[in-house]
Structure formats: structure tokens, C-alpha cells
Amino acid sequence: MTTDSQYILESIERGCVMLSDGEFFIDRLMKYFGNGRIRWHVEFRGHRIELTTGQLKKQPTFRRKMLEQAGVLPPQRAGAIYRRWVIDLRKNAIELPWRDRPVDVGFTIDRLASHGDGRWTVEYQGKAIKFTTTKLRRQVSFRKRMLAKAKVLPPQLDPAAYRKWVDWLIQNATETAPQAGDALMTEKSWLDDLPELAGWQNEAPLRETN
């Protein structure tokens, strides 16, 4: 498999566009949470290059991604200079509004636990996110809180479908604190009960209103 450095060298030999320090200026860096992880979008001359934090930190990988997707090769910088440049870039990154962030199409909670008095805990990948009944039943509140607390944005359902899903969760909630070995609640299990909702993961998210 071709390494980043080999790919760059081969591209140079083929005559790719190499930029100097005075020519390479990105337009902006966008930060967002997707699939529970931080992602970055480097915007450069009309191109949007998606990177993970690790890819952004590694200069060979960063240069390769820019070369593959924007057709230009950023200048080679000394390691310490590049690290400082990336730190400054990340400090000044623009965060996408939560509604504009990519959704986690494979979203599924592990369990809903009831604590009585209208208090609930949604368990998701080792995190416990607390909700009141009101916030759980409001899709906007649910999605915003999951993004804030678990760094994941659930897909948006049709309002009627969301109500059915929440009702199903509440009816099947664990009444006491979760115990080891309890059956996990999966996306498939509630979709089996509500076949009319099948396929919602593939639908484009709709704009929400408060």
C-alpha cells in the first residue's frame, strides 16, 4: 500500500500544483460532531475536505488529503511549525450550528431507565444522559441534549413517528437502576415492533421548528 509520503512524491513527479507558504491560505476550518466524534472541514478555494483530528495533526496525511480532494499540495513545514499552525487553526475553528451538523444515521440507545417522578436516564455507549419526561418527549430537546452530552446527533423523525418511538421506550423502560446482564434495547427491536418506521435512517433530516 502506498504511504502518504510516497503518494505525495509520485504526485510531485506527475506535476501536481505545489504551493508555497505565501500561497497557501485556507478559507476557514469548520468543527462539528459526527457519529459521536469530532470532525473538521477544511474549506479551501471552494473545496471542503473532511478530516479527523488525527488526520489534521499529521502533516503527511493532511497534505495527502488536500492533494486528493483539492488538487494542490500545501507547503512542507518543520514539525514544530506545523504543530503550532494546527493548534492556532483549531483554536479559531468555526463550530457548525447544531441543526447543520451531520446526523448519526446508525444511532441506537442502549437502554432507557426510569427513576420515578418523571426522571429518566438514556444510556448511550457508556454515557448516562438525564432527561425529564418533557425533554424526552420533545424531539428538539432530545436531539440537542444528546449532542451536548454524548456528542452524537440522532436523526430527525417525523413528529408522529418520534412520539411512537418515545412511547415504546417509556413502556419498555427499566424501572430500577440498570443491572449487569440486562437485555439491551436496540434500534432493531423497536423497528420490529413499529414496521411502518423502517427506513427512517435513510431519510434526509428535515428542518426542525421550535
C-alpha positions as CSV (number, residue, x, y, z in Angstrom):
1,M,0.0,0.0,0.0
2,T,1.3,3.4,-0.9
3,T,2.2,5.6,2.1
4,D,1.3,9.3,2.3
5,S,4.8,10.3,1.6
6,Q,5.2,8.0,-1.4
7,Y,1.8,9.2,-2.8
8,I,2.9,12.8,-2.5
9,L,6.3,12.2,-4.1
10,E,4.6,10.4,-7.0
11,S,2.2,13.3,-7.4
12,I,5.0,15.8,-7.5
13,E,6.7,13.8,-10.2
14,R,3.4,13.9,-12.2
15,G,3.5,17.7,-11.9
16,C,0.9,18.5,-9.3
17,V,0.4,22.1,-8.1
18,M,2.8,22.8,-5.2
19,L,2.1,25.9,-3.1
20,S,4.5,28.0,-1.1
21,D,3.8,29.4,2.3
22,G,2.7,32.7,0.7
23,E,0.2,31.0,-1.5
24,F,-1.4,28.5,0.9
25,F,-4.2,30.0,2.9
26,I,-7.3,28.0,3.9
27,D,-10.6,29.9,3.9
28,R,-11.8,28.5,7.2
29,L,-11.9,25.4,9.4
30,M,-15.3,24.1,10.5
31,K,-15.7,21.9,13.6
32,Y,-18.6,19.6,14.1
33,F,-19.6,16.4,15.9
34,G,-20.5,13.4,13.7
35,N,-21.1,9.9,14.8
36,G,-20.1,10.8,18.3
37,R,-16.7,12.1,17.3
38,I,-15.2,15.4,16.4
39,R,-14.7,16.1,12.7
40,W,-13.2,19.0,10.8
41,H,-13.9,20.5,7.4
42,V,-11.1,22.5,5.8
43,E,-12.6,24.9,3.3
44,F,-10.1,25.8,0.5
45,R,-10.9,27.5,-2.8
46,G,-14.4,26.1,-3.0
47,H,-13.4,22.6,-1.8
48,R,-14.4,21.1,1.6
49,I,-12.0,18.5,2.9
50,E,-13.2,16.4,5.8
51,L,-10.6,15.3,8.4
52,T,-10.5,13.6,11.7
53,T,-8.4,15.3,14.5
54,G,-5.6,12.7,13.9
55,Q,-5.5,13.4,10.2
56,L,-5.3,17.1,10.8
57,K,-2.4,16.7,13.2
58,K,-0.3,14.6,10.9
59,Q,1.2,16.7,8.2
60,P,1.8,14.0,5.6
61,T,-1.9,12.9,5.9
62,F,-3.1,16.5,5.8
63,R,-1.1,17.2,2.7
64,R,-2.3,14.0,1.0
65,K,-5.9,14.7,1.7
66,M,-5.5,18.3,0.3
67,L,-3.8,16.8,-2.7
68,E,-6.5,14.2,-3.3
69,Q,-9.5,16.4,-2.8
70,A,-8.4,19.9,-3.8
71,G,-5.7,19.1,-6.3
72,V,-3.0,21.2,-4.5
73,L,-0.1,20.3,-2.3
74,P,0.4,22.6,0.8
75,P,4.0,23.6,1.7
76,Q,6.1,21.3,3.8
77,R,6.7,22.8,7.2
78,A,9.0,21.9,10.0
79,G,7.3,19.7,12.6
80,A,7.1,22.3,15.4
81,I,5.9,25.0,13.0
82,Y,3.2,22.7,11.6
83,R,2.0,21.7,15.1
84,R,1.7,25.4,16.1
85,W,-0.1,26.2,12.9
86,V,-2.6,23.4,13.5
87,I,-3.1,24.5,17.1
88,D,-3.9,28.0,16.0
89,L,-6.2,26.7,13.3
90,R,-8.2,24.6,15.8
91,K,-8.4,27.5,18.3
92,N,-10.0,29.6,15.6
93,A,-12.3,27.0,14.1
94,I,-15.9,27.8,13.5
95,E,-18.5,25.4,15.0
96,L,-21.4,24.4,12.9
97,P,-24.8,25.2,14.3
98,W,-26.2,22.0,15.9
99,R,-29.0,21.8,13.3
100,D,-26.5,21.8,10.4
101,R,-24.3,19.0,11.8
102,P,-24.2,15.6,10.2
103,V,-26.5,13.1,11.9
104,D,-25.5,9.7,13.2
105,V,-27.7,7.5,10.9
106,G,-26.8,4.4,12.8
107,F,-28.0,5.9,16.1
108,T,-29.3,3.5,18.7
109,I,-29.6,3.9,22.5
110,D,-28.6,1.0,24.8
111,R,-31.4,1.5,27.4
112,L,-33.9,3.9,29.0
113,A,-34.1,3.7,32.8
114,S,-36.9,5.3,34.9
115,H,-36.1,6.9,38.2
116,G,-39.7,7.9,39.0
117,D,-41.1,11.4,39.3
118,G,-40.7,12.0,35.6
119,R,-37.0,11.4,35.6
120,W,-35.2,9.3,33.1
121,T,-31.7,8.2,32.0
122,V,-30.8,7.4,28.4
123,E,-27.8,5.1,28.2
124,Y,-25.7,5.5,25.1
125,Q,-22.2,4.0,24.6
126,G,-21.2,4.1,28.3
127,K,-22.7,7.6,28.9
128,A,-25.8,8.2,31.0
129,I,-27.8,11.3,29.8
130,K,-30.5,12.6,32.2
131,F,-33.9,13.7,31.0
132,T,-37.2,14.9,32.3
133,T,-40.4,13.4,30.7
134,T,-40.9,16.8,28.9
135,K,-37.4,16.9,27.4
136,L,-37.6,13.3,26.4
137,R,-40.9,13.8,24.6
138,R,-39.7,16.9,22.7
139,Q,-37.6,15.8,19.8
140,V,-35.7,19.1,19.5
141,S,-34.7,18.9,23.2
142,F,-33.8,15.2,22.9
143,R,-31.5,15.8,19.9
144,K,-29.8,18.9,21.4
145,R,-29.2,17.2,24.7
146,M,-27.8,14.0,23.1
147,L,-25.4,16.2,21.0
148,A,-24.3,18.2,24.1
149,K,-23.9,15.3,26.4
150,A,-22.9,12.4,24.2
151,K,-21.5,14.2,21.1
152,V,-23.9,12.5,18.8
153,L,-26.8,13.9,16.8
154,P,-29.7,11.5,16.4
155,P,-31.6,11.5,13.0
156,Q,-34.8,13.5,12.9
157,L,-38.0,11.5,12.8
158,D,-41.4,12.6,11.6
159,P,-43.2,14.0,14.7
160,A,-45.7,11.2,14.9
161,A,-43.0,8.5,14.5
162,Y,-40.9,10.2,17.2
163,R,-43.9,10.1,19.6
164,K,-44.4,6.4,18.9
165,W,-40.7,5.7,19.5
166,V,-40.7,7.5,22.8
167,D,-43.9,5.9,23.9
168,W,-42.3,2.5,23.1
169,L,-39.2,3.4,25.0
170,I,-41.2,4.5,28.1
171,Q,-43.4,1.4,28.0
172,N,-40.3,-0.8,28.0
173,A,-38.1,1.3,30.3
174,T,-36.1,-0.3,33.1
175,E,-37.8,0.6,36.3
176,T,-34.7,0.4,38.6
177,A,-31.1,1.2,38.2
178,P,-29.7,-0.8,35.2
179,Q,-28.2,-4.2,36.2
180,A,-25.3,-6.0,34.5
181,G,-26.6,-8.6,32.2
182,D,-30.0,-7.0,31.4
183,A,-31.1,-7.2,27.8
184,L,-30.0,-4.2,25.7
185,M,-32.6,-2.2,23.9
186,T,-31.6,-1.9,20.2
187,E,-32.7,0.1,17.3
188,K,-33.8,-3.1,15.5
189,S,-36.0,-4.2,18.4
190,W,-38.3,-1.2,18.3
191,L,-38.2,-1.1,14.5
192,D,-39.5,-4.7,14.5
193,D,-42.4,-3.5,16.7
194,L,-43.1,-0.5,14.5
195,P,-42.5,-1.7,10.9
196,E,-44.0,1.5,9.5
197,L,-40.9,3.3,10.7
198,A,-38.5,1.1,8.9
199,G,-36.2,3.0,6.7
200,W,-36.2,6.3,8.6
201,Q,-32.4,6.1,9.0
202,N,-32.0,6.7,5.2
203,E,-34.3,9.7,5.0
204,A,-32.7,13.1,4.7
205,P,-33.1,15.1,8.0
206,L,-35.8,17.7,7.9
207,R,-35.5,21.2,9.3
208,E,-37.0,21.5,12.7
209,T,-39.1,24.2,14.2
210,N,-39.4,25.1,17.8
